[in-house]
Amino acid sequence: MTGCSSPPCLLPEMADPAAEDVIRIGGLAIRFLQDRHATGGALDLFEMTVQPGGAMPVPHFHESWEETIYGLSGVSTWRVAGEDIAVQPGQSLFIRRGVVHGFRNDGAAPAGCLCMLTPGALGPAYFREMAAALAEGPPDPARLGAIMRRYGLVPVV
């Protein structure tokens, strides 16, 4: 990741799936391009690949930031406020704070997208902590929920 203390902040090239800075959580691969630390809290920007059958299994909402999704490849399906929305390459989706959402890949090919959180709130630490918790054995819903809440995601079950 390219960090900088003042603009302009250059984005690195798009992710190499084998790159060591990719965070893997089940069928998800996440690579940060900018984070709240490098942008002074302005935004988080990450590339996400969702493998076929991959999903964010816990519907949730964000208390203090919006999320914008831009489709890069394949088709990801986002469930937003109870409605399924397919995001294809070149399409974007804006999710306001407080709106329950989740996503999945129902297709046969990986789906890639850029995700931008405004203002920046997570950074890679959240995803690394979730990956570590899931790598330790069967998912513990209470532990995962606690991690989510600590980072400002509110699980809705």
Residue pairs with C-beta under 8 A, 6 or more apart in sequence:
1 12
1 21
1 32
1 33
1 34
1 35
1 38
1 124
2 9
2 10
2 11
2 12
2 34
2 38
3 9
3 37
3 38
4 10
4 38
5 38
5 40
9 34
9 38
9 39
11 33
11 34
11 45
12 33
14 47
15 22
15 29
15 31
15 47
15 49
17 29
17 49
19 31
21 31
21 32
22 29
22 30
22 31
23 29
23 30
23 31
23 124
23 127
23 128
23 131
24 30
24 131
25 127
25 130
25 131
25 134
26 54
26 134
27 50
27 51
27 52
27 53
27 54
27 55
27 105
28 48
28 49
28 50
28 51
28 54
28 56
29 48
29 49
29 51
30 46
30 47
30 48
30 124
30 127
31 46
31 47
31 48
32 44
32 45
32 46
32 123
32 124
33 45
33 46
33 47
33 114
34 43
34 44
34 45
34 120
35 44
35 45
35 46
35 120
35 122
35 123
35 124
36 42
36 43
36 44
36 119
36 120
36 121
36 122
36 123
37 120
37 123
39 120
41 119
41 120
42 118
42 119
42 120
43 116
43 117
43 118
43 119
43 120
44 115
44 116
44 117
44 120
44 121
44 122
44 123
45 114
45 115
45 116
45 117
46 114
46 115
46 124
47 72
47 112
47 113
47 114
47 115
48 112
48 113
48 114
48 115
49 110
49 111
49 112
50 74
50 76
50 103
50 104
50 105
50 110
50 111
50 112
50 113
51 105
51 110
52 105
52 106
52 107
52 108
52 109
52 110
53 105
54 104
54 105
55 102
55 103
55 104
55 105
56 102
56 103
56 104
57 102
58 102
58 144
58 145
58 148
58 155
58 156
58 157
59 79
59 100
59 101
59 102
59 155
59 156
59 157
60 100
60 101
60 102
60 148
60 153
60 154
60 155
60 156
61 97
61 98
61 99
61 100
61 101
61 153
61 154
61 156
62 97
62 98
62 117
62 121
62 152
62 153
62 154
63 97
63 98
63 152
63 154
64 97
64 119
64 121
64 152
65 97
65 117
65 118
65 119
65 120
65 121
65 152
66 94
66 95
66 96
66 97
66 117
66 118
67 94
67 95
67 101
67 115
67 116
67 117
68 92
68 93
68 94
68 95
68 115
68 116
68 118
69 76
69 78
69 87
69 92
69 93
69 94
69 95
69 113
69 114
69 115
70 87
70 91
70 92
70 113
70 114
70 116
71 87
71 88
71 89
71 90
71 91
71 92
71 111
71 112
71 113
72 89
72 112
72 113
72 114
73 89
73 109
73 110
73 111
73 112
74 89
74 105
74 107
74 109
74 110
74 111
74 112
75 86
75 87
75 88
75 105
75 106
75 107
75 111
76 86
76 87
76 103
76 104
76 105
76 111
76 113
77 84
77 85
77 86
77 87
77 103
77 104
77 105
77 106
78 84
78 85
78 86
78 87
78 93
78 95
78 101
78 102
78 103
79 85
79 101
79 102
79 103
79 104
80 93
80 95
80 99
80 100
80 101
81 99
81 100
81 101
82 100
85 93
87 93
87 111
87 113
95 101
100 156
105 111
121 151
121 152
122 151
122 152
125 151
126 147
126 151
126 153
129 147
129 151
130 144
130 147
130 148
133 139
133 140
133 143
133 144
133 147
134 144
141 157
144 155
145 155
148 154
148 155
149 155
